[in-house]
Amino acid sequence: MSKQQAIFLSDFHHHAHFAVSQLSELDNSLYQGWEQGLYSFVYIPYEFGVDLVKEPLTVDGTESITRHIHIFWFKQKKILSVEEVRSFLDTHSSTVAGIAEAQLSIAEKDYVKKIAAVHDAIRRGDVYQINFTSTLDFKSYGHPVALYRRLREQQQVPYAALANLPLDTLPWLLSFSPELFMDIQPDGVIRVKPMKGTAPILNDGQDEQRAIDLQNDPKNRAENLMIVDLLRNDLGRIAEIGQVKVQHLFEVERFGAVWQMTSTIEAKMPTNLQFSDVLKATFPCGSITGAPKKMSMQLIDELEQRERGIYTGSIGLIEKNDNGSDSAGTSWIGRLNVMIRSFHLRDAGEHYEASMGVGSGIVIDSKAAEEYEECFWKSRFVLGLMPEFSVFETMRWEDSRCALLERHKSRLLSTSRALAYPLSRAELDQALAYFFEKLPTTGAYRLKLSLSTISCPFEQLENSWFLELNQHLRMTLSLFSLEELGDEQRVLIKRGAVFSPTYLSRHKTDQRARYDEALFEALAYDAFDQLLFDANGLLLEGGRTNVFLKLENNWYTPSSKLPLLNGVMRQEIMANPERYLNTSEVFESELDIDDVLRAQEVILTNALRGLVSVKVFIV
């Protein structure tokens, strides 16, 4: 199978799982499945390895299922060509997908303290190296397959995987791992390829030199060699005598946005070796624990104070070796990765939530600040995934000023941070100064300020100007005339209509087709806007406005906890209720159609029109 092809398992049959105390049952289960013509996808959490290295009597079989090895059985297996892989991914990528609100879970000052604790352990002689990790926590929007497709383009790696598994809360698994745990070949040779040593790829003309420097760096070579020795020892416990050999040392390869140093070790296995024997000797992979392995794992538990889950565990395909008797190999073959740069997606309704483990090997001469920065290098394929769409602000320009300019700027900067647009306040201010010089000095107008990546399609319209802010971003300003509204305005309610918001509903993006449809329906009825209600009957907002209701002489607005756009005018009113609504407070609440119909007054708001009092009508 070539590097660009993929194995596709389908037609799920059943799922089995085994605790460490049930490991003797694992091999029989595998052979039984293979005899039925089934294909096994193996899923091994890191915590299975924690239990595996404990003293035998400390694991009693009552441990959580999250600490079990899982076998997912499928009826069909197919090798997909490059074209078939692309077609499959494109089929599920009709909507935009991306990353939002990504943040490392540990602050740098706390990280420094953890590294100091590791150094103390090394000085005591407890360990030589520890793989200390934290998590990058983020949200995602769009279909998981579409997200996988986009991240796969950023992170071209040999051991990636996309899985939709029958796990209640964590069905989607996305892996972009560059590291091989083990490749068990038909002739009985096991190949492992531990990865230790990282340098960034910055596309600044110095990347080749960084690769050379990494390969020759004493600290990274020592770190790599420690893990090579650990894995040689692990394999030596099960290999034929004298048959563990280091084939390559300190090779540097490119994976996504980083250089990685790898070494290759091979060992010849006896023909009667079982999969459980290999796990007991080698799992988890030493590159993600440290050395010596058992003490490193104890310290990892104390320092990290969380379960890693599938992160730094392993997934892969284990199969019957049909040529085992002819090739002097084991009766089974397979390939497993090391689950780094990988994560589950948890369905949170309007979006998915994820935590991707990220870390590095810490030795005595590791510098905390550099190791912390390395976490961001390794996560850059996620952190640098910019949107495929534009965000914008609709502003009122009147007599040479925008009254709510600071609020518009704050919201645009907040959206940019959330959605991974690399926009600075200085760049925004510079662009606005450039644009505003070109605008009329009298009269009222509608402005549309758009931000997009340079790679997004672009067409310059009449009365519009653009500016490239940096190597990634373009900003455009368009000027439109503004007609005055009539004295009486109406708002439409479509009885029984249900609106399904998404994560992007909280941001003003050009992915607003359903909002535009609602607005066009309202305009067809000569209404100013249409009110939108979710599947629970809760009022959200209008197609282009926020909503305020006066009920029993108090003012209410839908809660900002709901997936709605926190409009600039809404923010202004909430900060200054006395000025706009002659009240000391506006209450955020869950409101429904009955509240709308019994309201003493209904006001719609946006930055362009301010406050618009409306009459309600229903169709």
C-alpha positions as CSV (number, residue, x, y, z in Angstrom):
1,M,0.0,0.0,0.0
2,S,1.4,3.4,-1.0
3,K,1.7,6.3,1.4
4,Q,-1.3,8.1,-0.2
5,Q,-3.6,5.1,-0.1
6,A,-5.8,4.3,2.9
7,I,-7.4,1.3,4.6
8,F,-11.2,1.6,4.8
9,L,-13.0,-0.6,7.3
10,S,-16.8,-0.6,7.1
11,D,-20.0,-2.5,8.1
12,F,-19.4,-2.6,11.8
13,H,-20.0,-6.1,13.4
14,H,-19.3,-5.9,17.1
15,H,-17.1,-4.4,19.9
16,A,-15.1,-6.2,22.6
17,H,-13.0,-4.8,25.3
18,F,-10.6,-6.3,27.9
19,A,-9.0,-5.1,31.1
20,V,-5.4,-5.9,31.9
21,S,-6.7,-8.6,34.2
22,Q,-8.4,-10.2,31.2
23,L,-5.4,-10.0,28.8
24,S,-5.3,-13.8,28.5
25,E,-8.6,-13.7,26.7
26,L,-7.4,-11.1,24.1
27,D,-5.6,-13.4,21.8
28,N,-8.4,-16.0,21.6
29,S,-10.8,-13.3,20.9
30,L,-8.7,-12.1,18.0
31,Y,-8.3,-15.5,16.4
32,Q,-12.1,-16.1,16.8
33,G,-12.8,-12.9,14.9
34,W,-10.3,-13.6,12.2
35,E,-11.8,-17.1,11.7
36,Q,-15.2,-15.4,11.0
37,G,-13.6,-13.3,8.3
38,L,-13.7,-10.1,10.3
39,Y,-11.3,-7.2,10.5
40,S,-10.0,-5.8,13.8
41,F,-9.4,-2.2,14.6
42,V,-7.4,-1.9,17.9
43,Y,-7.9,1.0,20.3
44,I,-5.5,1.1,23.3
45,P,-5.8,4.0,25.8
46,Y,-2.7,5.1,27.6
47,E,-4.3,4.0,30.9
48,F,-4.3,0.4,29.8
49,G,-0.5,0.8,29.7
50,V,-0.6,2.3,33.2
51,D,-2.3,-0.8,34.5
52,L,-0.1,-3.0,32.5
53,V,3.1,-1.9,34.2
54,K,1.8,-2.0,37.7
55,E,2.5,-4.9,40.0
56,P,0.1,-7.8,39.0
57,L,-1.9,-7.8,42.2
58,T,-2.7,-4.1,42.0
59,V,-5.2,-4.4,39.2
60,D,-8.3,-6.4,40.2
61,G,-10.6,-6.1,37.1
62,T,-12.9,-3.5,38.5
63,E,-11.2,-0.7,36.6
64,S,-13.1,1.7,34.3
65,I,-13.8,0.7,30.7
66,T,-11.8,3.8,29.8
67,R,-8.7,1.8,30.9
68,H,-9.5,-1.2,28.6
69,I,-8.1,-2.3,25.3
70,H,-10.9,-2.2,22.7
71,I,-11.3,-4.3,19.6
72,F,-13.8,-3.0,17.0
73,W,-14.8,-5.6,14.5
74,F,-15.8,-4.9,10.9
75,K,-17.0,-7.0,8.0
76,Q,-15.5,-5.1,5.1
77,K,-11.9,-4.0,4.4
78,K,-10.9,-2.1,1.3
79,I,-7.8,-0.3,0.1
80,L,-8.7,3.1,-1.2
81,S,-6.8,4.8,-3.9
82,V,-5.7,8.4,-3.7
83,E,-8.7,9.4,-5.8
84,E,-11.1,7.3,-3.7
85,V,-9.8,8.9,-0.5
86,R,-10.3,12.4,-1.9
87,S,-13.8,11.5,-3.1
88,F,-14.8,10.1,0.3
89,L,-13.6,13.2,2.1
90,D,-15.1,15.6,-0.4
91,T,-18.5,13.9,-0.1
92,H,-18.7,14.9,3.5
93,S,-17.2,18.4,3.1
94,S,-20.0,20.4,1.6
95,T,-20.1,22.8,4.6
96,V,-17.3,24.8,6.2
97,A,-15.4,23.4,9.1
98,G,-12.8,24.7,11.4
99,I,-11.3,25.3,14.9
100,A,-12.4,27.9,17.4
101,E,-11.3,29.2,20.8
102,A,-8.2,27.1,21.0
103,Q,-6.2,27.5,24.2
104,L,-3.4,25.6,26.0
105,S,-4.8,24.4,29.3
106,I,-1.7,25.2,31.3
107,A,-0.3,28.8,31.8
108,E,3.4,29.2,31.3
109,K,4.1,30.0,34.9
110,D,2.5,26.7,36.0
111,Y,4.3,24.9,33.2
112,V,7.6,26.2,34.5
113,K,6.8,24.8,38.0
114,K,6.0,21.4,36.5
115,I,9.3,21.3,34.6
116,A,11.2,22.3,37.8
117,A,9.6,19.3,39.5
118,V,10.8,17.0,36.6
119,H,14.3,18.4,37.0
120,D,14.1,17.6,40.7
121,A,13.2,14.0,40.0
122,I,16.1,13.7,37.5
123,R,18.5,15.1,40.0
124,R,17.3,12.6,42.6
125,G,18.1,9.9,40.1
126,D,14.5,8.7,39.9
127,V,14.4,9.2,36.1
128,Y,16.5,10.3,33.1
129,Q,13.7,11.7,31.1
130,I,9.9,12.4,31.4
131,N,7.4,13.0,28.7
132,F,5.3,15.8,30.3
133,T,2.1,16.8,28.5
134,S,-0.8,19.2,28.8
135,T,-3.8,19.7,26.5
136,L,-4.8,22.1,23.8
137,D,-8.6,22.6,24.4
138,F,-10.8,23.9,21.5
139,K,-14.1,23.8,19.8
140,S,-14.8,22.8,16.3
141,Y,-17.6,23.5,13.9
142,G,-18.8,21.8,10.7
143,H,-18.8,18.1,9.9
144,P,-16.0,16.0,11.5
145,V,-15.0,14.6,8.1
146,A,-14.7,18.1,6.7
147,L,-12.5,19.1,9.6
148,Y,-10.4,16.0,9.1
149,R,-9.9,16.9,5.4
150,R,-8.7,20.4,6.2
151,L,-6.4,19.3,9.0
152,R,-5.0,16.5,6.9
153,E,-4.0,19.1,4.3
154,Q,-2.1,20.9,7.0
155,Q,-0.5,17.9,8.6
156,Q,0.6,15.3,6.0
157,V,1.7,12.3,8.1
158,P,2.0,8.6,7.5
159,Y,0.0,7.3,10.4
160,A,-3.2,9.4,10.3
161,A,-6.7,8.0,10.9
162,L,-10.3,9.0,10.9
163,A,-12.8,6.9,12.8
164,N,-16.4,7.0,13.7
165,L,-16.7,4.4,16.5
166,P,-19.7,3.2,18.6
167,L,-18.5,5.0,21.7
168,D,-21.4,6.8,23.4
169,T,-19.8,10.2,24.1
170,L,-16.7,10.1,21.9
171,P,-17.6,8.6,18.5
172,W,-15.4,10.7,16.3
173,L,-11.6,10.2,16.5
174,L,-9.2,12.2,14.4
175,S,-5.5,11.3,14.4
176,F,-2.7,13.1,12.6
177,S,0.1,11.1,14.2
178,P,3.5,11.1,12.5
179,E,4.9,8.4,14.8
180,L,5.0,4.6,14.3
181,F,4.7,2.5,17.5
182,M,5.2,-0.8,15.8
183,D,5.0,-2.5,12.4
184,I,4.7,-6.3,12.7
185,Q,5.7,-7.8,9.3
186,P,4.9,-11.2,7.8
187,D,8.5,-12.5,8.3
188,G,8.2,-11.9,12.1
189,V,10.2,-8.7,12.2
190,I,8.9,-5.9,14.4
191,R,10.0,-2.4,13.4
192,V,9.6,0.5,15.8
193,K,10.4,4.2,15.1
194,P,10.5,6.3,18.2
195,M,10.4,10.1,17.7
196,K,12.3,12.5,19.9
197,G,13.6,15.9,18.9
198,T,11.6,18.8,17.3
199,A,12.3,22.0,15.5
200,P,9.8,24.4,13.8
201,I,9.4,24.9,10.1
202,L,8.8,28.7,9.6
203,N,9.2,29.0,5.8
204,D,11.8,31.8,6.3
205,G,14.6,30.4,4.3
206,Q,16.3,28.9,7.4
207,D,14.3,25.6,7.7
208,E,17.0,23.4,6.1
209,Q,19.5,24.7,8.5
210,R,17.1,24.1,11.4
211,A,16.9,20.4,10.3
212,I,20.7,20.1,10.2
213,D,21.0,21.8,13.6
214,L,18.4,19.5,15.1
215,Q,20.2,16.4,13.8
216,N,23.5,17.6,15.4
217,D,22.0,19.0,18.6
218,P,23.5,17.1,21.6
219,K,20.5,17.6,23.8
220,N,18.1,16.2,21.2
221,R,20.4,13.3,20.3
222,A,20.7,12.4,24.0
223,E,16.9,12.6,24.4
224,N,16.4,10.4,21.4
225,L,19.1,7.9,22.4
226,M,17.6,7.4,25.8
227,I,14.3,6.3,24.2
228,V,16.1,4.1,21.7
229,D,17.8,2.3,24.6
230,L,14.5,1.9,26.4
231,L,12.8,0.4,23.3
232,R,15.7,-1.9,22.6
233,N,15.3,-3.2,26.1
234,D,11.5,-3.6,25.7
235,L,12.0,-5.6,22.5
236,G,14.8,-7.6,23.9
237,R,12.4,-9.1,26.4
238,I,10.5,-10.9,23.6
239,A,12.9,-11.1,20.6
240,E,15.0,-14.0,19.6
241,I,18.5,-13.7,21.2
242,G,20.8,-11.3,19.5
243,Q,18.1,-10.2,17.1
244,V,17.4,-6.6,18.2
245,K,19.2,-4.1,15.9
246,V,19.2,-0.3,15.5
247,Q,18.9,0.3,11.8
248,H,18.9,4.1,11.8
249,L,19.8,6.8,14.3
250,F,18.9,10.5,14.4
251,E,17.1,10.8,11.1
252,V,15.3,14.1,10.6
253,E,12.0,14.2,8.7
254,R,9.4,16.8,8.0
255,F,5.9,16.3,9.4
256,G,3.5,19.2,8.9
257,A,4.9,22.4,10.4
258,V,7.8,20.7,12.3
259,W,11.0,18.7,11.8
260,Q,11.2,15.5,13.9
261,M,14.1,13.3,14.8
262,T,13.4,9.6,14.6
263,S,15.4,6.4,14.9
264,T,14.5,2.9,13.7
265,I,14.9,-0.4,15.6
266,E,14.1,-3.8,14.3
267,A,13.7,-7.1,16.2
268,K,13.0,-10.7,15.0
269,M,10.2,-12.3,17.0
270,P,9.8,-16.1,17.7
271,T,7.0,-17.7,15.7
272,N,4.8,-18.5,18.8
273,L,4.7,-14.9,20.0
274,Q,1.2,-13.6,20.6
275,F,-0.1,-10.0,20.5
276,S,-0.6,-9.9,24.2
277,D,3.0,-10.8,24.7
278,V,4.1,-7.8,22.6
279,L,1.8,-5.5,24.6
280,K,3.1,-6.7,27.9
281,A,6.7,-6.0,26.8
282,T,6.3,-2.7,25.0
283,F,3.1,-0.8,25.7
284,P,2.9,2.1,26.1
285,C,5.6,3.3,23.8
286,G,8.6,4.6,25.7
287,S,8.8,7.8,23.6
288,I,5.7,9.1,25.4
289,T,6.6,8.0,28.9
290,G,10.3,8.6,29.6
291,A,13.0,6.5,31.1
292,P,12.9,4.3,33.0
293,K,9.4,3.6,32.0
294,K,7.7,2.5,35.2
295,M,9.0,5.4,37.4
296,S,8.4,7.9,34.6
297,M,4.7,6.8,34.4
298,Q,4.3,7.2,38.2
299,L,5.7,10.7,38.0
300,I,3.5,11.5,35.0
301,D,0.4,10.6,37.0
302,E,1.5,12.9,39.8
303,L,2.4,15.8,37.6
304,E,-0.4,15.7,35.0
305,Q,-3.2,14.8,37.3
306,R,-5.6,13.7,34.5
307,E,-6.2,10.7,32.4
308,R,-4.6,10.9,29.0
309,G,-7.2,8.6,27.4
310,I,-6.3,7.6,23.8
311,Y,-3.7,10.3,23.7
312,T,-0.2,8.6,23.7
313,G,-2.0,5.3,23.5
314,S,-2.2,3.5,20.2
315,I,-4.6,2.6,17.4
316,G,-4.2,0.4,14.3
317,L,-5.1,-2.8,12.4
318,I,-4.1,-6.3,13.6
319,E,-4.7,-9.2,11.2
320,K,-4.1,-12.9,10.8
321,N,-0.8,-13.6,9.0
322,D,-2.0,-15.8,6.2
323,N,1.6,-16.5,5.2
324,G,2.8,-17.2,8.8
325,S,3.7,-20.9,8.3
326,D,5.6,-20.1,5.2
327,S,7.5,-17.0,6.3
328,A,8.8,-18.1,9.7
329,G,6.8,-15.2,11.1
330,T,4.2,-14.8,13.8
331,S,0.6,-15.9,13.2
332,W,-0.5,-12.3,13.1
333,I,0.6,-9.0,11.6
334,G,-0.3,-5.4,12.0
335,R,0.6,-1.8,12.4
336,L,0.0,0.6,15.3
337,N,0.7,4.3,15.6
338,V,1.5,6.4,18.7
339,M,-1.5,8.5,19.3
340,I,0.0,12.0,19.4
341,R,-1.5,15.0,17.6
342,S,-4.8,13.3,17.9
343,F,-8.2,13.9,19.6
344,H,-11.8,12.8,20.0
345,L,-14.7,15.2,19.2
346,R,-17.4,15.4,21.8
347,D,-20.8,16.5,20.5
348,A,-21.9,19.7,22.4
349,G,-25.0,20.4,20.3
350,E,-24.1,23.5,18.2
351,H,-20.4,22.5,18.1
352,Y,-17.9,19.9,19.0
353,E,-15.4,20.1,21.9
354,A,-11.9,18.6,21.9
355,S,-8.8,18.3,24.0
356,M,-5.6,17.4,22.1
357,G,-2.7,16.3,24.2
358,V,0.6,18.0,23.5
359,G,4.0,17.8,25.2
360,S,7.6,16.9,25.0
361,G,10.4,14.9,26.5
362,I,12.1,16.7,29.4
363,V,15.7,16.0,30.3
364,I,18.0,17.8,32.7
365,D,19.1,20.5,30.3
366,S,15.6,21.2,28.9
367,K,14.6,24.8,29.2
368,A,11.0,25.4,30.4
369,A,10.4,28.4,28.1
370,E,11.6,26.5,25.0
371,E,9.6,23.4,25.8
372,Y,6.5,25.5,26.3
373,E,7.0,27.1,23.0
374,E,7.5,23.7,21.4
375,C,3.9,22.8,22.5
376,F,2.7,25.6,20.1
377,W,4.9,24.4,17.3
378,K,3.4,20.9,17.5
379,S,-0.1,22.3,17.7
380,R,0.3,24.8,14.8
381,F,-1.6,22.6,12.3
382,V,-4.6,23.2,14.6
383,L,-3.9,26.7,15.8
384,G,-3.1,27.9,12.3
385,L,-6.2,26.6,10.6
386,M,-7.8,29.8,9.5
387,P,-11.5,30.0,8.3
388,E,-12.6,29.4,4.8
389,F,-15.1,32.3,5.0
390,S,-15.1,36.0,5.9
391,V,-16.3,37.9,9.0
392,F,-17.7,41.4,8.8
393,E,-19.1,44.3,10.6
394,T,-22.1,46.4,9.4
395,M,-21.6,50.0,10.6
396,R,-23.4,53.3,10.3
397,W,-21.3,56.1,9.0
398,E,-22.8,59.5,9.6
399,D,-21.2,62.9,9.2
400,S,-17.6,61.6,9.3
401,R,-17.9,59.3,12.2
402,C,-19.1,55.8,13.3
403,A,-20.7,56.3,16.8
404,L,-20.2,52.7,17.8
405,L,-16.7,52.2,16.3
406,E,-15.0,51.0,19.4
407,R,-17.6,48.3,20.0
408,H,-17.3,47.2,16.3
409,K,-13.5,47.0,16.7
410,S,-13.7,45.0,19.9
411,R,-16.2,42.5,18.5
412,L,-14.1,42.0,15.3
413,L,-10.9,41.5,17.3
414,S,-12.8,39.0,19.6
415,T,-14.1,37.1,16.7
416,S,-10.7,37.0,15.1
417,R,-9.2,35.5,18.2
418,A,-11.9,32.9,18.5
419,L,-11.8,31.9,14.9
420,A,-7.9,32.0,14.4
421,Y,-7.6,35.0,12.2
422,P,-4.1,36.5,12.9
423,L,-5.4,40.1,13.3
424,S,-3.8,42.6,15.6
425,R,-5.3,45.8,17.0
426,A,-2.6,47.8,15.3
427,E,-3.3,46.3,11.9
428,L,-7.0,47.0,12.4
429,D,-6.4,50.6,13.3
430,Q,-4.1,51.1,10.4
431,A,-6.7,49.7,8.0
432,L,-9.5,51.8,9.4
433,A,-7.4,55.0,9.2
434,Y,-6.7,54.2,5.5
435,F,-10.4,53.5,4.7
436,F,-11.9,56.4,6.6
437,E,-9.9,58.9,4.6
438,K,-11.8,57.8,1.5
439,L,-15.4,58.2,2.9
440,P,-17.9,61.1,2.5
441,T,-17.8,63.7,5.2
442,T,-21.6,64.4,5.2
443,G,-24.7,62.2,5.1
444,A,-25.5,58.8,6.4
445,Y,-24.3,55.5,4.9
446,R,-24.0,51.8,5.4
447,L,-20.5,50.4,5.7
448,K,-19.5,46.8,5.4
449,L,-16.1,46.0,6.8
450,S,-15.0,42.5,5.8
451,L,-12.0,40.4,6.9
452,S,-10.9,37.3,5.1
453,T,-7.9,35.2,4.3
454,I,-5.9,36.2,1.2
455,S,-6.7,32.8,-0.3
456,C,-10.5,33.5,-0.2
457,P,-12.1,34.5,-3.5
458,F,-12.2,38.2,-3.9
459,E,-14.0,40.6,-6.2
460,Q,-13.6,44.4,-5.7
461,L,-17.0,46.2,-6.1
462,E,-17.7,49.8,-6.9
463,N,-17.2,52.1,-3.9
464,S,-15.1,49.6,-2.1
465,W,-11.4,49.5,-1.0
466,F,-9.2,46.7,0.1
467,L,-5.9,46.4,2.1
468,E,-3.7,43.4,2.7
469,L,-2.9,43.5,6.4
470,N,-0.3,40.8,6.5
471,Q,0.7,37.7,4.7
472,H,-2.5,36.0,5.6
473,L,-5.3,38.6,5.8
474,R,-7.2,41.0,3.5
475,M,-9.6,43.7,4.7
476,T,-12.3,45.3,2.5
477,L,-14.5,48.2,3.1
478,S,-17.7,48.8,1.0
479,L,-19.9,51.9,1.0
480,F,-23.6,51.8,0.4
481,S,-26.4,54.4,0.4
482,L,-28.8,54.3,3.4
483,E,-32.6,54.8,3.0
484,E,-34.6,56.1,5.9
485,L,-37.1,53.8,7.5
486,G,-40.8,54.5,7.6
487,D,-42.5,55.4,10.9
488,E,-44.3,52.1,11.3
489,Q,-42.4,48.8,11.1
490,R,-43.5,45.2,11.5
491,V,-41.8,42.0,12.5
492,L,-42.8,38.6,11.1
493,I,-43.4,35.4,13.0
494,K,-43.9,32.2,11.0
495,R,-45.9,29.8,13.1
496,G,-44.2,26.4,13.6
497,A,-40.9,27.5,11.9
498,V,-37.9,26.1,13.7
499,F,-34.4,27.6,13.4
500,S,-31.3,25.5,14.0
501,P,-28.3,27.7,15.0
502,T,-24.7,26.6,14.9
503,Y,-21.5,27.7,16.6
504,L,-21.0,30.3,13.9
505,S,-24.3,31.9,14.9
506,R,-22.3,33.6,17.6
507,H,-20.2,35.4,15.1
508,K,-21.0,37.7,12.1
509,T,-19.8,35.7,9.2
510,D,-20.8,35.3,5.6
511,Q,-22.1,31.9,6.4
512,R,-25.6,33.4,7.1
513,A,-27.7,32.0,4.3
514,R,-30.5,30.9,6.7
515,Y,-30.6,34.3,8.3
516,D,-30.8,35.9,4.9
517,E,-33.6,33.6,3.9
518,A,-35.5,34.6,7.0
519,L,-34.9,38.3,6.2
520,F,-36.1,37.9,2.6
521,E,-39.2,36.1,3.8
522,A,-39.9,39.1,6.1
523,L,-39.3,41.6,3.3
524,A,-41.8,39.7,1.1
525,Y,-44.4,40.5,3.7
526,D,-43.3,44.1,3.9
527,A,-41.8,43.5,7.4
528,F,-38.5,44.8,8.8
529,D,-37.4,41.4,10.0
530,Q,-38.4,37.9,11.1
531,L,-38.1,36.4,14.6
532,L,-36.3,33.1,14.9
533,F,-37.1,30.4,17.5
534,D,-35.1,27.2,18.2
535,A,-36.4,23.6,18.5
536,N,-37.4,24.2,22.1
537,G,-39.5,27.2,21.1
538,L,-37.0,29.7,22.6
539,L,-36.7,33.1,21.0
540,L,-33.2,33.7,19.6
541,E,-33.0,36.8,17.5
542,G,-34.1,38.3,14.2
543,G,-32.6,37.6,10.8
544,R,-30.6,40.9,11.2
545,T,-31.5,42.2,14.6
546,N,-31.5,41.5,18.3
547,V,-34.8,41.5,20.3
548,F,-35.9,43.4,23.4
549,L,-39.4,42.8,25.0
550,K,-41.1,45.0,27.6
551,L,-43.1,42.7,29.9
552,E,-44.9,44.0,33.0
553,N,-42.8,47.2,32.7
554,N,-39.5,45.4,32.8
555,W,-37.2,44.9,29.8
556,Y,-36.0,41.5,28.7
557,T,-33.8,40.1,25.9
558,P,-32.8,36.5,25.0
559,S,-29.9,35.2,27.0
560,S,-26.5,35.4,25.5
561,K,-25.9,31.8,26.7
562,L,-28.0,30.9,23.7
563,P,-26.3,30.6,20.2
564,L,-27.1,34.1,19.0
565,L,-25.1,37.1,17.7
566,N,-24.3,39.5,20.5
567,G,-24.9,42.6,18.3
568,V,-23.0,45.8,18.8
569,M,-26.2,47.8,19.5
570,R,-27.3,45.1,21.9
571,Q,-24.0,45.5,23.8
572,E,-24.5,49.2,23.8
573,I,-28.0,48.9,25.3
574,M,-26.9,46.4,27.9
575,A,-24.2,48.8,29.0
576,N,-26.4,51.8,29.0
577,P,-30.0,50.7,29.6
578,E,-31.1,54.0,31.2
579,R,-30.0,56.0,28.1
580,Y,-31.8,53.7,25.5
581,L,-34.7,52.1,27.4
582,N,-35.3,54.4,30.3
583,T,-34.6,51.5,32.8
584,S,-31.9,50.6,35.2
585,E,-31.5,47.0,34.0
586,V,-32.3,44.7,31.1
587,F,-32.8,41.1,32.1
588,E,-31.4,38.2,30.0
589,S,-34.0,35.4,30.0
590,E,-35.4,32.5,28.1
591,L,-38.3,33.9,26.1
592,D,-40.9,32.3,23.8
593,I,-43.6,33.2,21.4
594,D,-46.1,33.8,24.2
595,D,-43.8,36.4,25.7
596,V,-43.6,38.1,22.4
597,L,-47.3,38.2,21.9
598,R,-48.0,39.6,25.4
599,A,-45.2,42.1,25.3
600,Q,-46.1,45.7,25.9
601,E,-43.5,46.7,23.4
602,V,-41.1,44.9,21.0
603,I,-37.9,46.6,19.9
604,L,-35.5,45.3,17.3
605,T,-31.9,46.6,17.4
606,N,-28.8,46.7,15.2
607,A,-25.9,49.0,14.7
608,L,-27.2,50.4,11.4
609,R,-30.7,51.3,12.5
610,G,-30.4,51.7,16.3
611,L,-33.7,50.9,18.0
612,V,-36.7,50.0,15.9
613,S,-40.1,49.7,17.6
614,V,-42.2,47.0,15.7
615,K,-45.7,45.5,15.6
616,V,-45.9,41.7,15.5
617,F,-47.8,39.8,12.9
618,I,-48.0,36.0,12.4
619,V,-48.4,33.9,9.3
